[in-house]
């Protein structure tokens, strides 16, 4: 005789097996593999320092209720990886860079929400140990977990909020470093990024490279051209600033050209019929104008002037009597 009837045994079996099946389905929906959080695909920022160190203040100042350590990649570990991939010491000047992690936590708040926060700062120290520059970055994130991935504090949900915070931290850190530490950024060779870049104008193949455009203008003004020379070089680019060098113009002598006089028949100028007749010449000087008429308009074609007569040369004119003589 059986203790339970057949329908009752089936109900008890279903009640025992169904929770196990539901738990199996829930475990299959949760991700079991999480990609490492790396940031080496982003540009690296080189600092003008000799050493770079990471200081973790979360060990000495933990946040109560922090569950970040349960994430597949804890926030503190993600921040360390970011420093390794994004920052580098590229100088030997004796300065030091200290990257300090002040906070990297995840809290499970009331209502099932997750709240994450990361606070960091970067100090540049002189060889003597004094602070020369400072930058800091802060990010926070609040998410409502997807319960289809398990509980609110499941590995999948903790990984999601950590990844979200680190994406924002990368952007914020780069902005703060380039804004507050711009004078401490160098390239991979140690050359300051903000220094003036000297450029050269590239000539055509076969031509010599012109001088650097940043040469002092005073040196260019001392060059003078003393004689015209023939050059086969191409003219300078329009973008090159002209120099104020003095240029000596060569002296060119032009010979005087005399136009030959050509007489063409029938083209003689008509004679001036209205010209006054020349006064008759006289061997004796004029008593009124002994030296001749004082006309300055006379040219080389006028008659020569007669000099004044010598003393005792003038003669008194004699007059003949017109009275008839008496007859004898």
Steps between C-alpha positions, in 0.01 A plus 500: 500500500648827396513797734421753224274478201643540148378863444648604830839350415509691171429830672777443755748417222416816304536715810850363563628509141363840383720725722808313388407550134440874553830540678677326212338733244597808701861387529520444122386860430776659708827572312794297620779668299598867523761665278792671678471878518795636298567852368812463288296566183480867608776759453769506768584819690875541563601706801822699535602303810754229579273267704129426529352327804148399612385558857184313616330689783200264494697256714544747784162673445245233405138591425246324728275261307725491192430192286734597216738216585231250396495631140675291229737798463502705821500878443838541674656245265342671197645838606849350537473350151391838362808671646725234349343533154444879484789668691877469464816670631706624204781714645808485723471840667462353848132595542239254628132436421274350768162363395282470810180290514285667765186294447379216275184347649160350414209517747172305493248761603142459615258428218742271321709773333877489464703815563865518395755775553868548402718792621864538393763775484843538341788693659820613328792537743828683437830321566494663845160344580288817480178494301529666160163414341174329589197351321201300623204312350169376647226281353190334646234271360160377619331211316193289545625142458347263247345228713499268202876474559451393858485695821584870515849421625562214256838488322339611173345811654816590692706461180258727312519788747881469524535513120269803484699693762836425337386620158406833654818513710719465190336803341508708818860416586631588156317832502633595843858401417505694173332799667696519829829329404544619141851632570604156630397306189770380263520268205660157508843656448467747788431813291235730654173473311416870547834633368521692173547280197746622238401415146694491177380564150566201279633584158471311175714188434858597436479835677663582827280521808429864596593631840268459797214747491556582868845655440543847654390781273806706592731254327303530178524880490882493497512331161540741210512444125805677357472399137231347281545129461326243290323233705324187383326439834124503515335810650430487870168376626234770556482398864866596563531840662708742285822637645600866508843447346616803296540445127754694293361588158761465223589826320423490131649768273282598207688678214365825364332451168509789252211507262626565145355793312328397185407756240189410311429700182191713515484507875714811562352737751360819341700814534375757748397791280397714788838517666633855527774598260842507638641846557777599265842461632703806566866540552439772754341450840155620579523819705192403705593136559874488457514139611212400282138436583455331839272226377561180696296303251773520238655165428812388334348588159466875587765746391798544729487779746709816428716618780492858623734734309828602642539843656516800256352285231166673480484778245268790500308498177558799282219674326522666165362850458204526276516883473575596136819687452482860386609576150806697444 
